[in-house]
Amino acid sequence: MSASQSPSAGTGAGTAPRPQLADAPSADPWRRLMGIAYEAIILFGVIWFADYVFSALTQFRGEPGPMRYAFQSFTLAVLGVYFVGFWSDGRRSLPMKTMSLQLSSHDGSPVGRARALARFAAATAMWLGALAAGHYLSGWLYLLFLVPFGWTLFDPQRRALYDVIAGTRLVVLAPDARLRSVDV
């Protein structure tokens, strides 16, 4: 059997084999919320550094105009590269590894770049829509931020609304026994 045909080919060291993703339980809302909180802490540093570099190179100081739109587009692109990169091809971000989370398609296979991009675009559209509705229509409409997350409470597979749209599922992996610490 060649390396490309081995059961663990393409999964990387310390990750679960693909067949386990189909049988893995969906992430509960609490684990999702903790993953989001941890991801926000990591993203603070990523976005701060990227936006600092942008501002230093362009001398952007926050004034309204075309440069602000370029800055916002750049920040959104950095987020897109971060999430699509960590969601696709079986990769996971540090918060996802810590929370034992993995993004998969419905059949348990790893998510490709196109599907990860669809998930990012759906989530971004929902959150930008909530921002626009809250800003232009009524402050109460900022509560629309909760709709994608609240969907997990009613979906039988505990998928967020953007997971339903993109055809993905966030699952909980069993921790790798080789990575556990020894209790003395």
Rosetta blueprint (number, residue, H / E / L):
1 M L
2 S L
3 A L
4 S L
5 Q L
6 S L
7 P L
8 S L
9 A L
10 G L
11 T L
12 G L
13 A L
14 G L
15 T L
16 A L
17 P L
18 R H
19 P H
20 Q H
21 L H
22 A H
23 D H
24 A L
25 P L
26 S E
27 A L
28 D L
29 P H
30 W H
31 R H
32 R H
33 L H
34 M H
35 G H
36 I H
37 A H
38 Y H
39 E H
40 A H
41 I H
42 I H
43 L H
44 F H
45 G H
46 V H
47 I H
48 W H
49 F H
50 A H
51 D H
52 Y H
53 V H
54 F H
55 S H
56 A H
57 L H
58 T H
59 Q L
60 F L
61 R L
62 G L
63 E L
64 P L
65 G L
66 P H
67 M H
68 R H
69 Y H
70 A H
71 F H
72 Q H
73 S H
74 F H
75 T H
76 L H
77 A H
78 V H
79 L H
80 G H
81 V H
82 Y H
83 F H
84 V H
85 G H
86 F H
87 W H
88 S L
89 D L
90 G L
91 R L
92 R L
93 S L
94 L H
95 P H
96 M H
97 K H
98 T H
99 M L
100 S L
101 L E
102 Q E
103 L E
104 S E
105 S E
106 H L
107 D L
108 G L
109 S L
110 P E
111 V L
112 G L
113 R H
114 A H
115 R H
116 A H
117 L H
118 A H
119 R H
120 F H
121 A H
122 A H
123 A H
124 T H
125 A H
126 M H
127 W H
128 L H
129 G H
130 A H
131 L H
132 A H
133 A H
134 G H
135 H H
136 Y H
137 L L
138 S L
139 G H
140 W H
141 L H
142 Y H
143 L H
144 L H
145 F H
146 L H
147 V H
148 P H
149 F H
150 G H
151 W H
152 T H
153 L H
154 F L
155 D L
156 P L
157 Q L
158 R L
159 R L
160 A L
161 L H
162 Y H
163 D H
164 V H
165 I H
166 A H
167 G L
168 T E
169 R E
170 L E
171 V E
172 V E
173 L L
174 A L
175 P L
176 D L
177 A H
178 R H
179 L H
180 R L
181 S L
182 V L
183 D L
184 V L
